Amino acid sequence: MNKTKAAIIACVPALLLAVTACSGDNGGNREVIREPGKTITIIDNDSKTPEAGPAITVGSIKRYEKVEIFGWLDEDTIIVSQENETLAKMKLEELADFYPRSLYRMNLQTGERVPLKEQENVFLGGASLSPDGQHLIYQEYTLGDPVYHVMNLETLKSFSLTGEPIGGAMSARWTDDGSIIGTSYGGGAYTATTKGDIAVLEELGEGALFVVAKLGSRVYYNSNSDETLRVLQLDTKETNDMGLGSVGSIIPSPDGKQLLVTQYESSKVKLTLCDLDGGNAKTIAEGAELGGISWSGDQRLIAYSMQAEVSGATVKGLYVHDLLSDQAVRIAADVDNAVDSSWSPSGDKLTYSVWNGSSYDSSVVEIHSSLEPGGQ
């Protein structure tokens, strides 16, 4: 994976507004199927014509300077990282102007921050919540490669994803069943439990992998030498080509029935929506840069940041794509690339974080969506 594909870090402060923009591919009419648990499934239906206009509007916006937001514990509580001025500044000369970054549980109503992990002389960040909200993957880093850890949010005890048999984790992400999967410095992929049991994934035990994700009995992966996405069926040991090349990331839908995939093509990157086998692939967005991708819990809405050329001008911002109307709304302008975004459990708030060149800034945006396209 070259530097253009791997480096998505530079962001500028966001000027927030709401304007309508078309998505990268507007083909196909849509139908809503309401399932138990308030899940919304969007399917193609050429026999129906959707009403005009996306039904997305922006409400209040709250900005948090020098704070990076990672996810929601409940409607009022989020996980954040920020500089900890109660600790001494960093010892390395290159970082001597900065305080260590610590992890906190923050209440959005009161602003109260409760420490989860404080540590001298390191930055703590890169956090992601387990599906049940009881554990946290986070990174410990300074100038070199990060070290991945897993924290129990009830006891606040943690363990590192290091040592035998993997050497150390190069990446770590949650699976749909609450276990952990990633690539290792020892080669291939590994799995881990929240109790600290770490094992090599024997079927992918060798080679320099780039992307690896697990969904049910399927493991999706590609390598640095071959960026074509493949899927391994753990129950049959069969491996299939997904027909998707130059893949940089995979984001499964909340119900595990669809995938969002980023694909690099020359100087552009596109966001593709597809089935679990790569079928019915559809371009959601395409631009020079894409980042901060996340699904709403009912999987109707997809958030992402994008920089693209429109009529010879550079347009950048944070967007919400409505799969029901098959259109997108720009909810923040001049956002080069969000490093992260996350939806509240109810789906009516969206957080996003950007890097301003010296620190992270975050915002919480109220999102209002009507049930039918056109705001009816």
Secondary structure, DSSP 8 states (H G I E B T S, - for coil): --HHHH--------EEEEEEE--S---S-EEEEEEGGGEEEEEE-TT----SS--EEEEEEEEETTEEEEEEEETTEEEEEEE-TTS---SSGGGTT---EEEEEEETTT--EEEEE--TT-EEEEEEE-TTSSEEEEEEESSS--EEEEEETTT--EEESEETTTEEBS--EE-TTS-EEEEBTTSSEEEE-TTS-EEE-GGG-SS-EEEEEEETTEEEEEESS----EEEETTTTEEEE-S--SEEEEEE-TTSSEEEEEEEETTEEEEEEEETTS-S-EEEEEESEEEEEEE-TTSSEEEEEEEEEETTEEEEEEEEEETTTTEEEEEEES-S--SEEEE-TTSSEEEEEEE-SSSEEEEEEEEEE-SSTT--
